[in-house]
């Protein structure tokens, strides 16, 4: 395509965000060149130089202009600026693009399972991928506890298989992010961040949750320069460094274990005495501790990251108190503050549910933003407090947060939505069949 700008993407092996970036340009029909920097020092140095010192993948360029990593590229896509840079922007007005029986927000395990079931019910769902296509599972290198895979399966592979399966049953996948849902009239009005508008008879919110950060000094400046929320994406860039993982759940244990492939020593900082992770992951970490590859720092919190974009992370400031939660005890004489030398920091401290697009509707959430659904027994368990809007997966489930439970909720939401749509169709048919009453003489 001679009129197309030149798109270049620096990638690495086993990089889920790199795959997200490529999928985004594929969905737009845009050609691009990729440069895999894995085990290629010259190419890696070239990427770092062109990306103003950033040591993370992907790095995207359009006509030699640095767009940035996945977050930067996705943000431009949300606003429509990416299409402008690619020369494919349209002047669509606020007219409705299409009406659908069912729109599903999210392409994680819950959303894709819902899409498979909804497709099989001939509800022809439109599935909006969101700003994290594939969800959190695409950041998992080894899914060992999903039923049916005794040897385990990679998260991206499982997600891609489910996408293919959903499309086989009639689901349409669209790259984009939902800005808002209007429930003031029916059908629902679904507005995208790029300005497109759809209407839908029912909506399944399966938009998952996004990685949390600590909002501490140094975080904004060093994100992508030695600070990351994805060990599988960026761990290899800091080979031979001491690395710090912050967290105490399954994700923290998994990331710490993964990082031992590259790190001199991996340190885990957890603010309490006991881990929240399941025994399987704690046992794996303890094995690495015995081997001298991991050291655990309990009752310890990170309060500042030091370094520069030119040199990366230099060291961090930690606080420790044997009673736990040391940032709540900064005035306690027993709380110790100390500097600690590491070359990379990885956050694994939980997630925030992606529910902003439902603000202004009658959907209810808890104090942390997780959707409230009706639950109970029988049908309709996944329905929110707005009839026709259903919730599934990590956007609802703050407790289990497992792929298999997300899949179960996704199937429930699709079945509930199908029952709702059938009731809606029957009600509409009944209205049409009512004959006008005869006028009195």
C-alpha positions in Angstrom: 0.0 0.0 0.0 1.9 3.0 -1.3 -0.3 5.6 0.4 -0.1 3.9 3.8 2.3 5.3 6.4 5.2 3.1 7.5 4.4 1.2 10.7 7.2 -0.4 12.6 6.7 -2.5 15.8 9.6 -3.6 18.0 8.6 -6.9 19.7 10.0 -9.7 21.7 9.3 -13.4 22.1 6.5 -14.3 24.6 5.2 -10.7 24.7 1.4 -10.6 25.0 1.2 -6.8 24.6 3.2 -7.1 21.4 0.5 -9.5 20.1 -2.2 -7.0 21.2 -0.4 -4.3 19.2 -0.2 -6.5 16.1 -3.8 -7.6 16.5 -4.8 -3.9 16.6 -3.2 -3.0 13.3 -4.4 -6.3 11.8 -8.0 -5.4 12.7 -7.5 -2.1 10.8 -6.0 -3.8 7.7 -2.7 -1.9 8.2 0.6 -3.5 7.1 3.5 -3.2 9.5 7.1 -4.4 9.9 8.2 -6.2 13.1 11.6 -6.4 14.7 12.1 -9.0 17.3 14.7 -7.8 19.8 15.0 -11.1 21.7 18.6 -12.2 21.8 19.6 -9.4 19.4 21.6 -6.9 21.3 22.1 -4.6 18.3 18.4 -4.5 17.6 17.6 -4.0 21.3 20.0 -1.1 21.5 18.4 0.4 18.4 14.9 0.2 19.9 16.1 1.8 23.2 17.7 4.6 21.2 14.7 5.3 19.1 12.3 4.9 22.0 14.1 7.6 24.1 15.5 5.1 26.5 12.5 2.9 27.1 13.3 -0.8 27.7 10.0 -2.4 27.2 8.0 -4.0 24.3 6.3 -3.3 22.1 7.5 0.0 20.8 5.4 1.4 17.9 6.5 3.9 15.2 4.5 5.5 12.5 6.6 7.2 9.8 9.5 7.3 12.3 7.3 9.0 14.9 7.5 7.3 18.3 3.9 6.3 19.3 5.1 4.3 22.3 4.1 1.1 23.9 0.8 -0.7 24.0 -0.8 1.7 26.5 0.2 4.7 24.4 -1.0 3.1 21.2 -4.3 1.9 22.8 -4.9 5.4 24.2 -4.5 7.0 20.8 -6.8 4.4 19.3 -9.5 5.2 21.9 -9.6 8.9 20.9 -9.4 8.2 17.1 -6.0 9.9 16.8 -4.4 6.6 15.8 -6.7 6.4 12.8 -5.8 10.0 11.9 -2.1 9.1 12.0 -2.8 6.1 9.8 -4.8 8.1 7.3 -7.9 6.0 7.8 -10.0 8.3 9.9 -13.6 8.9 8.8 -16.0 11.8 9.3 -18.8 9.7 10.8 -21.4 11.7 12.7 -23.4 10.5 15.7 -25.7 8.3 13.7 -26.1 4.7 14.9 -23.8 2.4 13.1 -25.8 -0.8 13.7 -28.4 -2.4 16.0 -27.4 -5.7 17.6 -29.4 -8.1 19.8 -26.5 -8.5 22.1 -23.3 -6.6 22.8 -20.6 -8.1 24.9 -18.0 -5.9 26.5 -14.6 -7.7 26.8 -12.7 -10.5 25.2 -11.3 -12.2 28.3 -12.4 -15.7 29.3 -15.8 -14.5 30.5 -16.6 -12.5 27.4 -15.4 -15.1 25.0 -17.3 -17.9 26.7 -20.4 -15.7 26.7 -19.8 -15.1 22.9 -19.6 -18.8 22.3 -22.8 -19.5 24.1 -24.6 -16.5 22.6 -23.5 -17.4 19.1 -24.8 -20.9 19.5 -28.1 -19.4 20.6 -28.3 -17.4 17.3 -28.0 -14.1 19.1 -25.1 -13.0 16.8 -23.2 -11.1 19.5 -21.0 -8.1 18.8 -17.9 -8.5 21.1 -16.0 -5.3 21.9 -12.4 -6.1 22.7 -11.6 -3.2 25.0 -8.2 -1.8 25.9 -6.9 -5.1 27.0 -7.9 -7.6 24.3 -7.9 -11.1 25.7 -7.9 -9.9 29.2 -5.5 -10.8 32.0 -5.0 -14.4 30.8 -2.9 -13.1 27.9 -0.2 -12.2 30.5 0.0 -15.7 31.8 2.6 -17.9 30.2 1.4 -21.2 31.7 -2.2 -22.0 32.6 -1.9 -25.3 34.5 -5.3 -25.5 36.2 -7.7 -25.0 33.3 -9.7 -28.3 32.9 -8.9 -30.3 29.8 -5.2 -29.4 29.5 -3.2 -31.9 31.6 0.1 -30.4 30.3 -1.1 -26.8 30.7 -1.6 -24.3 28.0 -0.4 -20.8 27.3 -2.8 -18.0 28.2 -2.6 -16.3 24.7 -3.1 -19.7 23.0 -6.2 -20.4 25.1 -7.7 -17.0 24.4 -7.0 -17.2 20.6 -8.6 -20.7 20.5 -11.7 -19.2 22.2 -11.8 -16.3 19.8 -11.8 -18.6 16.9 -14.5 -20.8 18.4 -16.7 -17.7 19.1 -16.3 -16.5 15.5 -17.2 -20.0 14.2 -20.5 -19.7 16.1 -21.3 -16.3 14.6 -19.8 -13.8 17.0 -18.3 -10.6 15.5 -15.2 -9.2 17.3 -14.6 -5.5 17.1 -11.5 -3.6 18.3 -12.6 -0.6 20.3 -13.5 0.7 23.8 -17.0 1.5 25.1 -17.3 5.0 26.4 -20.8 4.8 27.8 -24.0 2.9 28.0 -27.3 4.8 28.0 -30.1 2.9 29.7 -32.6 5.7 29.8 -34.5 4.1 26.9 -34.7 0.8 25.0 -32.8 -0.4 23.1 -29.6 0.5 25.0 -27.4 3.1 23.3 -23.7 2.1 23.4 -21.2 4.8 22.5 -17.6 4.0 21.6 -14.6 6.1 22.4 -14.0 6.6 18.7 -17.5 8.1 18.3 -19.3 5.1 16.8 -22.7 4.4 18.3 -24.5 1.1 18.5 -27.9 0.1 19.9 -28.5 -3.3 21.6 -31.4 -5.1 23.2 -29.0 -6.6 25.9 -25.5 -6.0 27.1 -23.1 -8.3 28.9 -20.4 -6.5 30.9 -17.4 -8.8 30.9 -14.8 -6.0 30.8 -12.5 -7.5 33.5 -10.1 -5.6 35.6 -6.9 -3.7 35.1 -3.6 -3.9 37.0 -3.3 -1.5 39.9 -0.4 0.7 40.7 0.8 2.2 43.9 0.7 6.0 43.0 4.1 6.5 44.7 6.9 8.9 43.8 8.9 7.8 40.8 6.1 5.6 39.4 4.9 7.8 36.6 8.4 8.8 35.5 9.8 5.2 35.4 6.8 3.2 34.1 8.4 1.5 31.1 11.9 2.4 32.2 12.4 -0.4 34.7 9.0 -0.4 36.2 6.3 -2.7 34.8 3.1 -4.5 35.5 3.9 -7.4 33.2 6.9 -9.6 34.0 6.3 -11.9 31.0 6.4 -8.8 28.8 9.5 -7.0 30.2 11.4 -9.4 32.4 14.0 -10.4 29.8 15.0 -6.8 29.3 16.6 -6.7 32.7 18.7 -9.9 32.5 21.2 -10.2 35.3 19.6 -7.5 37.5 18.2 -7.8 40.9 14.4 -7.5 40.6 11.7 -6.6 43.0 8.1 -8.0 42.8 5.5 -6.2 44.9 2.5 -8.3 46.0 1.5 -11.4 47.8 -1.2 -13.1 45.7 -1.0 -15.7 42.9 0.1 -13.1 40.3 3.0 -12.0 42.4 4.2 -15.6 43.0 3.8 -16.5 39.4 5.7 -13.4 38.2 8.5 -13.9 40.7 8.9 -17.5 39.6 9.0 -16.5 36.0 11.6 -13.7 36.6 14.1 -16.2 38.0 14.8 -17.1 34.4 16.5 -13.7 34.0 17.2 -12.1 37.4 20.3 -12.4 39.6 17.9 -12.5 42.6 14.2 -11.9 42.7 12.9 -10.2 45.9 9.2 -10.3 46.9 7.9 -7.4 49.0 4.6 -8.2 50.7 3.0 -5.9 53.2 1.7 -8.7 55.5 3.1 -11.8 57.2 0.9 -14.3 55.3 0.6 -14.6 51.5 -2.8 -14.6 49.8 -1.6 -16.9 47.1 -2.8 -20.5 46.8 -0.5 -23.2 48.2 0.6 -24.3 44.8 2.3 -21.0 44.1 3.7 -20.5 47.6 5.3 -24.0 47.4 6.9 -23.1 44.0 8.3 -19.9 45.4 9.6 -21.7 48.5 11.5 -24.1 46.2 13.1 -21.0 44.5 13.9 -19.6 48.0 15.7 -22.9 48.9 17.6 -22.6 45.6 18.7 -19.1 46.4 16.9 -17.6 43.5 14.1 -15.7 45.4 14.2 -13.8 48.7 11.0 -12.9 50.6 10.6 -9.6 52.4 7.5 -9.8 54.5 5.7 -6.9 56.3 7.5 -4.7 53.8 6.1 -2.0 51.5 7.5 0.0 48.6 7.2 3.8 49.1 9.4 5.3 46.3 11.3 4.3 43.2 14.5 6.1 42.3 16.2 6.4 38.9 15.9 8.1 35.6 14.5 7.4 32.1 18.1 7.5 30.8 19.5 5.0 33.3 16.3 3.1 34.4 15.6 2.1 38.0 18.6 2.6 40.3 17.1 1.7 43.8 13.9 1.8 45.8 12.8 2.9 49.3 11.1 0.3 51.4 9.6 0.4 54.9 9.3 -2.6 57.2 7.4 -3.3 60.4 6.9 -6.7 62.0 3.3 -5.9 62.7 2.6 -5.6 59.0 1.2 -2.8 56.8 4.1 -0.5 57.6 2.8 2.4 55.6 0.0 2.6 58.2 2.7 2.7 60.9 5.2 5.3 59.6 5.2 7.1 63.0 5.9 3.8 64.8 9.5 3.8 66.1 9.7 0.2 65.1 9.1 1.0 61.4 12.3 0.9 59.5 12.9 2.8 56.3 15.7 1.8 54.1 17.1 2.0 50.5 17.4 -1.2 48.5 19.3 -1.7 45.2 17.3 -3.3 42.3 17.4 -2.8 38.6 13.7 -3.5 37.9 10.4 -3.4 39.7 7.2 -5.3 38.9 3.8 -4.5 40.4 1.5 -7.5 41.1 -0.9 -5.9 43.6 -4.3 -6.7 42.2 -6.8 -5.1 39.8 -9.4 -2.4 39.5 -12.7 -3.4 37.8 -13.3 -1.7 34.4 -16.8 -0.4 35.0 -16.5 3.4 34.2 -18.5 3.0 31.1 -21.6 2.0 33.2 -21.6 5.1 35.3 -24.8 7.0 34.9 -26.8 3.8 34.4 -28.8 2.1 37.1 -26.2 -0.7 37.5 -25.1 -0.9 41.1 -21.5 -1.5 42.2 -19.8 -2.1 45.5 -17.3 0.3 47.1 -14.5 -1.0 44.9 -16.4 -0.7 41.7 -17.3 -4.4 41.2 -20.7 -5.0 39.6 -23.5 -6.3 41.8 -25.5 -9.0 40.2 -28.7 -10.7 41.5 -27.2 -14.1 42.3 -29.4 -16.6 44.1 -30.9 -19.7 42.6 -32.4 -20.4 39.2 -32.1 -18.2 36.1 -31.1 -14.5 36.0 -28.2 -14.8 38.5 -25.9 -12.6 36.4 -28.4 -9.8 35.8 -27.5 -6.5 37.3 -30.1 -4.1 38.8 -30.8 -2.9 35.2 -32.9 -5.6 33.3 -31.0 -6.4 30.1 -27.5 -5.7 31.5 -25.6 -8.7 32.8 -22.2 -9.1 34.4 -19.6 -11.9 34.3 -16.0 -12.5 35.2 -13.5 -10.4 37.1 -15.7 -7.3 36.7 -18.1 -9.0 39.1 -15.9 -11.6 40.9 -13.4 -10.0 43.3 -12.9 -13.2 45.3 -12.2 -16.2 43.0 -10.8 -14.5 39.9 -10.0 -17.8 38.1 -10.2 -18.5 34.4 -12.6 -21.4 35.0 -15.0 -19.4 37.2 -14.9 -16.6 34.7 -15.9 -19.1 32.0 -18.7 -20.4 34.1 -20.0 -16.9 34.7 -19.7 -16.1 31.0 -21.9 -19.1 30.1 -24.5 -18.1 32.7 -24.6 -14.5 31.4 -25.2 -15.7 27.9 -27.9 -18.1 29.0 -29.5 -15.3 31.1 -29.3 -12.9 28.2 -30.9 -15.4 25.8 -33.8 -15.9 28.2 -34.2 -12.1 28.5 -34.1 -11.7 24.7 -36.7 -14.4 24.2 -39.0 -12.8 26.8 -38.5 -9.5 25.0 -39.3 -11.0 21.6 -42.5 -12.7 23.0 -43.6 -9.4 24.6 -43.1 -7.5 21.3 -45.0 -10.2 19.4 -47.9 -10.0 21.9 -48.2 -6.3 21.4 -48.2 -6.7 17.6 -50.9 -9.3 17.8 -53.4 -7.2 19.8 -56.2 -6.1 17.6 -57.5 -2.5 18.0 -60.7 -2.3 20.1 -63.9 -1.6 18.1 -65.2 1.9 18.5 -68.5 2.5 20.3 -71.4 3.5 18.0 
